[in-house]
Amino acid sequence: MPIELTNAVVGRLGSHLPTGCILADITSIKGPPLKAMLEAHQGPVIGLHPLFGPSTSTMDKQIVVVTPGRDRPACQWLIDQFTAWGSIIIQTDAKEHDEIMTIVQSLRHFATFAFGQFLCRKRINLHRTLEFSSPIYRLELGMVGRLFAQDSSLYSEIIFASPERRTLLKEYLASLADNLAMLEKGDNELFRAEFKKIADWFGPFSEQAMRESTYLIDKLIERF
């Protein structure tokens, strides 16, 4: 259901559930839904966030985030079932989940939306660019195209789900604007200095990212 309707639906469900029934959600934010479930139902409560879409063909190695609510032992069989299906269980509280999801989902999706929006406004010939593309460009453009092949309401709900997410996106746009002076001056030296600072911050993850992206690129080349 739409994120903004979750709390209202939870409130309507509460009086119809037996006390031994587990009440769980699969919403991409956890704070408000978990609070609503705890208020509406006196039995076991657990928050779930499957980090994969409905087109996924298997739950094997797919991540499911679990946020405890009430009576964890009564919910264990449900967690065990996800594990039996091969899912990777990440346990956290609602606060940490929602903070991390502002980066993993809201910021990432908005940045992808903005890139696609810019290509559209410039009327870029996508098919022609693909004829000249490197594998990494095809992969990146594929991620952009994937976003726009799906339901806009799903992504608008994720991006605008909370004031905290909107605040972060405004900070992101302000961060991009900080680079205008560097571009206007064509300041190569400043760019290299910023690049090094960011590379140092990424640290060993950069090598991991290189290995993983190279693997994906090799698979993409095999396909096309």
C-alpha positions as CSV (number, residue, x, y, z in Angstrom):
1,M,0.0,0.0,0.0
2,P,1.2,3.6,-0.3
3,I,3.5,4.7,2.5
4,E,1.2,7.6,3.5
5,L,-1.7,5.2,4.1
6,T,0.2,2.6,6.1
7,N,-0.5,4.1,9.6
8,A,-4.2,4.5,8.9
9,V,-4.6,0.9,7.6
10,V,-2.6,-0.4,10.7
11,G,-5.1,1.4,12.9
12,R,-8.0,-0.3,11.2
13,L,-6.4,-3.7,11.4
14,G,-5.6,-3.7,15.1
15,S,-9.0,-4.6,16.6
16,H,-9.5,-7.5,14.2
17,L,-6.3,-9.4,15.1
18,P,-6.1,-12.1,17.7
19,T,-3.4,-11.4,20.4
20,G,-1.2,-14.3,19.2
21,C,-1.1,-12.9,15.6
22,I,2.1,-11.3,14.4
23,L,1.5,-7.8,13.0
24,A,4.3,-6.9,10.5
25,D,4.8,-4.4,7.7
26,I,7.1,-4.3,4.7
27,T,7.4,-0.5,4.5
28,S,10.6,1.2,3.4
29,I,10.5,3.5,6.5
30,K,10.3,1.9,9.9
31,G,9.8,4.6,12.6
32,P,6.1,5.7,12.1
33,P,4.8,2.3,11.0
34,L,6.4,0.5,13.9
35,K,4.9,3.0,16.3
36,A,1.5,2.7,14.7
37,M,1.6,-1.1,14.9
38,L,2.6,-1.1,18.6
39,E,-0.3,1.2,19.4
40,A,-2.9,-0.8,17.3
41,H,-2.0,-4.3,18.4
42,Q,-1.2,-5.8,21.8
43,G,0.4,-9.0,20.4
44,P,3.7,-9.6,18.6
45,V,4.9,-6.8,16.4
46,I,7.9,-6.7,14.0
47,G,9.0,-4.3,11.3
48,L,10.3,-5.8,8.0
49,H,11.9,-4.2,4.9
50,P,12.8,-6.5,2.1
51,L,15.5,-4.8,0.1
52,F,14.5,-6.1,-3.3
53,G,11.7,-5.5,-5.8
54,P,8.7,-7.7,-6.8
55,S,10.4,-8.8,-10.0
56,T,13.0,-10.8,-8.0
57,S,12.7,-14.5,-8.8
58,T,14.2,-15.8,-5.6
59,M,14.7,-14.8,-2.0
60,D,18.0,-16.5,-1.8
61,K,20.8,-14.0,-0.7
62,Q,18.2,-11.2,-0.7
63,I,18.4,-8.8,2.3
64,V,15.5,-8.5,4.7
65,V,15.9,-5.8,7.4
66,V,14.2,-6.7,10.7
67,T,13.3,-4.1,13.3
68,P,12.0,-5.6,16.6
69,G,8.8,-4.3,18.0
70,R,7.2,-6.5,20.7
71,D,7.6,-10.1,21.8
72,R,10.6,-11.0,19.7
73,P,10.5,-14.8,20.7
74,A,7.0,-15.0,19.2
75,C,8.3,-13.6,15.9
76,Q,11.3,-15.8,15.7
77,W,9.6,-18.4,13.5
78,L,9.0,-15.8,10.9
79,I,12.6,-14.7,10.9
80,D,13.7,-18.3,10.7
81,Q,11.4,-18.8,7.6
82,F,13.2,-16.0,5.8
83,T,16.5,-17.6,6.7
84,A,15.3,-21.0,5.4
85,W,14.5,-19.3,2.1
86,G,18.1,-18.1,2.0
87,S,17.5,-14.5,2.9
88,I,20.2,-12.4,4.6
89,I,18.7,-11.0,7.9
90,I,19.9,-7.6,9.0
91,Q,18.6,-6.6,12.5
92,T,18.5,-3.0,13.6
93,D,16.3,-0.4,15.3
94,A,13.9,1.8,13.4
95,K,16.1,5.0,13.9
96,E,19.2,3.5,12.4
97,H,17.2,1.9,9.5
98,D,15.5,5.2,8.6
99,E,18.8,7.1,8.8
100,I,20.6,4.7,6.5
101,M,17.7,4.5,4.0
102,T,17.9,8.2,3.5
103,I,21.2,7.5,1.7
104,V,20.5,4.0,0.3
105,Q,17.1,4.9,-1.2
106,S,16.1,8.5,-1.1
107,L,19.4,10.1,-2.1
108,R,20.3,7.4,-4.6
109,H,16.8,7.4,-6.3
110,F,16.7,11.2,-6.4
111,A,20.2,11.5,-7.9
112,T,19.1,8.9,-10.6
113,F,15.9,10.9,-11.2
114,A,17.9,14.1,-11.6
115,F,20.3,12.5,-14.1
116,G,17.4,11.1,-16.2
117,Q,15.6,14.5,-16.0
118,F,18.7,16.3,-17.4
119,L,19.0,13.8,-20.3
120,C,15.3,14.3,-21.1
121,R,15.5,18.1,-21.0
122,K,18.6,18.0,-23.3
123,R,16.8,15.6,-25.6
124,I,19.8,13.3,-25.7
125,N,19.6,10.5,-28.3
126,L,20.0,7.6,-25.9
127,H,20.3,4.9,-28.5
128,R,23.0,6.9,-30.3
129,T,25.0,7.4,-27.1
130,L,24.9,3.6,-26.5
131,E,26.5,3.0,-29.9
132,F,29.5,5.0,-28.5
133,S,29.3,3.8,-24.9
134,S,31.7,2.1,-22.7
135,P,30.4,-0.8,-20.7
136,I,30.2,1.3,-17.5
137,Y,28.1,4.0,-19.3
138,R,25.7,1.3,-20.5
139,L,25.5,-0.1,-16.9
140,E,24.8,3.4,-15.5
141,L,22.3,4.3,-18.1
142,G,20.6,1.0,-17.5
143,M,20.1,1.9,-13.9
144,V,18.6,5.2,-14.9
145,G,16.3,3.6,-17.4
146,R,15.3,1.0,-14.9
147,L,14.0,3.7,-12.6
148,F,11.7,5.2,-15.2
149,A,10.4,1.8,-16.2
150,Q,8.7,1.5,-12.8
151,D,5.8,3.2,-10.9
152,S,6.5,6.9,-10.2
153,S,4.3,6.8,-7.1
154,L,6.5,4.2,-5.5
155,Y,9.6,6.4,-5.8
156,S,7.9,9.6,-4.9
157,E,6.8,8.0,-1.6
158,I,10.3,6.7,-0.9
159,I,12.0,10.1,-1.7
160,F,9.5,12.3,0.1
161,A,8.7,9.9,2.9
162,S,9.9,12.2,5.7
163,P,11.2,15.7,6.5
164,E,14.6,14.2,7.2
165,R,14.8,12.8,3.7
166,R,13.8,16.1,2.1
167,T,16.4,18.0,4.2
168,L,19.1,15.6,3.1
169,L,18.2,16.1,-0.6
170,K,18.4,19.9,-0.2
171,E,21.8,19.4,1.3
172,Y,22.8,17.3,-1.7
173,L,21.6,20.0,-4.1
174,A,23.5,22.6,-2.2
175,S,26.6,20.4,-2.4
176,L,26.3,20.2,-6.1
177,A,26.0,24.0,-6.3
178,D,29.3,24.3,-4.4
179,N,31.0,23.1,-7.5
180,L,29.8,25.9,-9.8
181,A,32.8,28.1,-9.1
182,M,35.2,25.3,-9.8
183,L,33.5,24.7,-13.2
184,E,33.4,28.3,-14.1
185,K,37.1,28.7,-13.5
186,G,38.0,25.4,-15.1
187,D,40.0,24.7,-11.9
188,N,41.7,21.4,-12.6
189,E,43.9,21.7,-9.5
190,L,40.9,22.1,-7.2
191,F,39.2,19.1,-8.8
192,R,42.2,16.9,-8.4
193,A,42.5,18.0,-4.7
194,E,38.9,17.2,-4.1
195,F,39.2,13.9,-5.9
196,K,42.1,12.9,-3.8
197,K,40.3,13.9,-0.6
198,I,37.3,11.8,-1.5
199,A,39.4,8.9,-2.7
200,D,41.2,8.9,0.7
201,W,37.8,8.9,2.5
202,F,36.6,5.9,0.4
203,G,39.7,4.1,1.3
204,P,39.8,0.3,0.7
205,F,36.2,0.3,-0.4
206,S,37.3,1.8,-3.8
207,E,39.2,-1.4,-4.5
208,Q,36.3,-3.5,-3.6
209,A,34.0,-1.4,-5.8
210,M,36.5,-1.8,-8.7
211,R,36.4,-5.6,-8.4
212,E,32.6,-5.8,-8.1
213,S,31.9,-3.3,-10.9
214,T,34.4,-5.0,-13.2
215,Y,32.6,-8.3,-12.6
216,L,29.3,-6.7,-13.5
217,I,30.8,-5.1,-16.6
218,D,32.2,-8.4,-17.8
219,K,28.8,-10.1,-17.4
220,L,27.2,-7.2,-19.3
221,I,29.7,-7.6,-22.1
222,E,28.9,-11.3,-22.3
223,R,25.2,-10.4,-22.7
224,F,25.6,-7.7,-25.3
